[in-house]
Each structure stands twice: as C-alpha cells, then as structure tokens.
C-alpha cells in the first residue's frame, strides 16, 4: 500500500507521519476505542470528540461507513 499523508485535523488523531491506509484505519480504531467513542447502543455509530469533530466536518456522530468517506477527504495525495 502506498503511504498517504494525513492533513492537520487528522494528524491530531493518527499522527502526522505518512502511513498506509490500512495502518491509518488501525490507528483510527485504536483512538476510537481508547476514548470510548463507539456508541454503546448503536455500535455502527462513532461519537466524535473535539479532534474527530474536525475530521467529521463538525458532525457529532457518524456511521462507520460515513467515517471512511470523511477520513478520505483529510488525506493529502
């Protein structure tokens, strides 16, 4: 996998170093689990803290599938 470069907002969650998309996804999930951001009742929803809200375009909660799309918008090619 070719490394991708997170932008400033995403760097606060996964770090600023270029990394393959697979590693980026792993780091994102580590952050979500460490901070208890997966919704307890609806497990497919991710509740944003301040750092993730910047990545999620200001949304308080997004689905796992929407999260993937929003994260892609924060990668520098």
Secondary structure, DSSP 8 states (H G I E B T S, - for coil): ---BEE-HHHHHHH-SS-B-HHHHHHHHHHHHHHTT-B-SSSTTEEE--HHHHHHTTT-SEEEHHHHHHHHHTTEE-
